[in-house]
Amino acid sequence: EYLAKEIIPFIKKLGIQDVTEQDTIKLVPILKKRSKTLMEMAEKSMFYFQKNVEYEKGADEEYLKPDRIELFIDLRNRLNGLNRFDQKGLEEIFKRFLELHDIKLKEVAQSIRV
């Protein structure tokens, strides 16, 4: 909880003004493993607050193929139903998703990133 409060001014400095502790408390467990400073955590959190996502030029055409639409709709629905937005919750969702569709993460990882 301490870090969830402390990161807020850093996120606001990056332009996200409507961030709350309730938002950051879910992110801190994920971000703190890969960050050394609060500013680094804030920078890595921007993905979660962006309303408009810019794609790398050509990445959408290369990785977002029409034959994958149903697959990603299923993943989106599973993520929307996520009770715990933390590493364990995400791991469980992805594990079930991959097993259900009989695919390996490497087959869809780049598409998911895009």
N, C-alpha and C positions, 0 to 999 in steps of 0.2 A: 504494500500500500504506500509505503514511503516513496518509492521510485515513481509510482503512478502519479503522485502529486508533483514531484520534482521535475518530471519531464514536460509538464504542461507549458511552462514559459518558453521552453526551447521549441516546442511545436508551434506555439503562437508566433515566435520570432520568424518561423519559416512560412507564415502566412495563413495558418489554419486557426481562426479566431474562436470558433464554436466548439472547441475540444473540451471535454469534461473528464473528470477523474474516472467516471464510469466507462468512458471510452478507453482510457489508457490502462486501466487495471487489467483489461483483457490482453493488452499488447505486451506489457512489460515482461511476462515470463518468456515470450517468444523472442523479444528483442534483446534482452539482457545477455543471452548466451552468445550473441554475435557482435556485441558492442562493448567498447571500452569506456565511452563517455556518454553523458546525457545528450549531448549534441548529436553524437553518432546514432544514438537510439532514436532521437527525433527525426533525423534524416531518413533512417530506415523505415520509420513509421508512415512517411508521406504516402506510400502506396495505399494504405488503408483509408486515407482521407480524401484522396483525389476523386473529384466528380467526373472529370474528363481524362481518359487515359490516352496518351499518345503512343502509337505503335511505331516500332522501328520500321522504316520504309521497306516495304516488300515482305516483312515478316508475316503479316496477315495472309498474304497470298501464298506464301510458302508453307505455313503451318496450319492455317485454318481452312481445312478442306471440307467441301460439302458433305462428304460421306461420314464426317465426324460430328455433325450437328446434333443428332440424337444422343450421342455419347456425352457431349458437353451439356446438353439440356439436363440429362440425368445427374451429372456431377453438380451442376448449379443447384438443382432441386435438393440434392443431398446436403450441400453446404448451407443452403437457406434453412434447412431443418436442424442444423447443428446446435446442440444444447450447450456445449462447452467450446468456446472459441479459444482453444489452447492447443499446444503441440499434440497432446494425447488425443484430443477430440478430432483434430485434423488427420492424425495418423489412422484412427479407426475408420473415418469416412473414406479415406483413400484406399485403405486395405480392402474394405468391403466393395468399393467401386471397382477396383482392379480385379478382384476375385469374380465378381458378378459378370464382368465383361470379358473375363479370361484374357487379360492383357497385362503387360509389364509396364511399370512406370516409365521406362525409357521410351516406350512407344508413344506416349502422350505428354511427356514432361514439357517439351519445348512448346507444344501447342497450348498447354495450360499456362505457361509463363506469358505467352502472347496474349 
